[in-house]
Amino acid sequence: MSRFPRSLALVPVLLAAGAVLGGLYGPVLPGVAAASSEDEIKASLRTFSDFYAVVEENFADKISPDRAIYEGAIPGMLRVLDPHSSFFDPRAFQQLREEQQGAYYGVGMWVVGRNGKTIVVTPFKNSPAYKAGIHPGDVILEVDGKSTEGLTTTEVADLLKGPKGTKVHVKVGREGRPDPLEFTIIRDEIPRYSVNDAFFIRDGIAYLDIEQFNENTSREVEERLRELGEDNIKGLILDLRDNPGGLLNEGVEVAGRFLRKGQIVVKHRGRTSPEKPYVARRGNRGHEYPIVVLVNRYSASAAEIVAGALQDHDRAWILGENTFGKGLVQTVYPLAENTGLALTTARYYTPSGRLIQRSYKGKSFFDYYYRNRRGEAVHTDDVKMTDSGRPVYGGGGIMPDEKFEPPKLNDFQKRLLRNYAFFNFTAKYFGTHSTDLPQGWEPGPDVENEFHRYLLDKGIEFTEAEWTENHDWIRQQLKREMYTTAFSVDDARRIAIETDPLVLKAIEAMPKARALLERAKQVIAQRARHGE
């Protein structure tokens, strides 16, 4: 696996949660909106009221009105509409706002539940948890004296959050240490960066990864390009893989940053709203370096808007897999009691007029979100043209200009990852070894042999032939995982990026992006000369 830390089963889970984040904010809804037939609504509400009364009076157990309405009736109604209209209870609505605002208050670490325990995956770089000395693999035993036994990961995360400047006492277990370790951590603002990686991966070729589109994304992109020195960029790899989308306006701003001023980024229209185009407000300011955009099946919503706009205007070469295919606009309505409604109000269309949305008719929501879609075809009857006259297709997300599927893991690699072998070994190793490693450190034979013994001790079966065949992969995984603890998750992620097969393919594809850009300029100039 090359992506880090967004990998394995986490990606589709995040997509299911994050795919509804995009869209607009609507007014607070005071109650039920007026309908075309008030009598029909009144009759339906009477039917529902009668039905609810029968259930409440006769069901075997006592009925909770909140659960029946907020977890049953309202979500049930929305499910018959489309996969992306959603109701948010108070906690989910608060989470939505935190995701979009790009910050929260807490200690700054990623935790997961494994075997009934809450495990630290990694503290975020320079966060209070990082500075306090929390390590990946630490088991959170208590928070402010409250045992975490029996608590969900969400409940533990809530205990760790709190007002800025307040203290939280955390007790952890660490492999190799006989007694628990205790930390007093002062909570602080924890930014949720949407652009974590921006660096030159080759001479003149910059890499920029956008993980989601929140309120700060366009500003972060601008800052990263300025830090890199945009005049020095001869080619850009824009990574939108696993990006579930987010705020429409931020996607428009990011796409517009690479287009010419005034070019259309996206259009949307719905039953109650006329077509509205969104255009590049400031444009690329003369920076017209070639771009390769990386996408996969979990690139959705605003990520697809960016990829579609750059493809339609022949501004970028799209590389990877067909994207998710979410082209529905959600308007977010705050409701009473800190709840919220994300309601589909329109559809997205790329500049050429393509509908991004994939069909959800005749399939379950589970199939829509989770089933393997590598072989799913786009709607070849929905054919549009890019600025230079290249055919592009709608109805199934964004089809890349060049397909590339990541290499499949072999059985040995799957076995080690399923058992969290690298993560657990690293936690054990640094329980008895110093984390003070020199920059550029590589795992040597001593570490490899210790890992080999660890696998045998844990009963993870493998042959020596498998070990030899996968030796380079093992070293790479060990280095990445151990850098997370010894340095930071950012250093580990850079290692993963620099060895990522799709990123390496993007470097090879940069001449194609350059040729596409030049050809588009020639076609457009020729049309201008002929007055087309």
Phi, psi and omega in degrees: 000131184257333181285147184206132356268006182282101185205176177052222188283351183292327187297307179296329177295315179295323180296315180299324179280321189273343185294341181265004185285336185289163174123210190235165174257128178258177179289161174296135181271116180286340182177202180289130180289158178297143182242170180293333179225097182297324180296320179297319179295315180299319180295318179294320179294323177295318178299314180297318180298317178296317180299314181297321181298320178295316180297314183297323184281330191243349182296148186299327180245164179294135182271134171267115181303317180300315182292319182296321183276306188282331180259345183245291189296309184293309177301324178298318178296317183292330182295335180278354181270297182194170185285351190246349173286128189218149173257138180245122172288174185306318182290317180295324180292322176295319177298318178302314181295321178298317180299317183284327180282337175081024178195155172207175179248128181179212183254341173083065172209155180262123181238151177222162176261129177218125177053042177078006180243154175261114187252138174281118175283310175193142167280147179286145184302132178066013176281166176304321179295319179297313182291330181287337179107015174295138182247151167303139181094346176298140178259121180282116183264319182216149172231116183052043177081355180266124179294142179270000180298128180085355180270149174282165177300321179297318180294321177294317179300322178295324178294327182283335179282158178170175182300148179301135177091351179275157182263148173224133181260123185239128175251128182232155170257138181230128182300136182094348177250125184290331183246151177298152175258144182238138181228136170254115188244136177265120182295150180213174175290129180250106179289140172260087182294136176264345176237096183268331187238125175207110181199166176276118182269337172216170179301113178085349181254116182263151177240132181223122183247123176251117185273332177195176179242097175251192187294344185253000191298310182297324177293319179296318178300314180300316180295317181294319179294323178293319179296323179291330187087085191299332179295340181270355183278122177257349178189146183234132169260114181256110187264114178244016179294143178062013180275112185281358180106218183143226187280129181304310185299326179289322175298319178297316181296318181293313179298317180298336180295338183249359180257176174278148181305130178094347178291144180287135176264313182199158174232150171221149177210150181216183184298322184251007181226136178289166180299133179234118176271146173246130186241163175289114185282321183247330177081186188273358176055039175086357178273104184237046176288154178293149182230136169246123180258128178262129179224159171216188186291350178256010171279120189221161168056243183300329176296323178287328176298315179296309181299318181294320180294315181292327177288314182297328179266012179055032183270341183213152173267121184266127187231133176138227182247166171303137181284176189299315181096049176252106182238028179256136180267127174255128168265130183264119181251117172293135180245184180293158175058037175061028174260174182208162180228124171257107187246130177293122183238350182196179177235147176274145172225136179289170181305327180280350179104009179287138170273125182284328192298132174276147182295137175239010180284139174072020177218155179286161177296327178299312179298319181301315185275320196248336185294150178297127184240019185299327183267001184290131184272151172279170181275096184292350176277346176261079185256129175233175182237143174284178181302327182265003176097014177280139178285138173225157190236149181249180173085001181208042184078202179257121176277125181293156174290332179220121181282142174206117176259137181298147178301141180281146175287144174275174186299320179298314181295318177299318182300315181291320181289322178299328181267008181051040188298316183290318180297311183292322178296318181297318178299319179292317183300312183279000170287337182233357179239154179290146175271003183277081180260148178286152175301140181084008181302141176234142177294125181263186181302327180296316179291317180300316180294322179294322178293320178302314179295323179300315180299318179294317180297327182273000178073023177276112189283138174196161176258160178294332176295319177297319179301314181294316182298328185255019187302313181296319179297319179299313179300318180296316180293319178298314181300313182297314183292321183285333174294329179302317181279315186287328182239275178192167177296330178295317179295320180295319181295323180297321177300316180298319182294316184293341179248008182289124181303323182287324176295318177296323176294324179296322177298318178296327185277354183303321176300328177293320178295322179293318180295321178298315181298315181292320180295320179296319178298318181295316181296316181294319179295320180296319178296321180296321180295327181268005177071025181281000000 
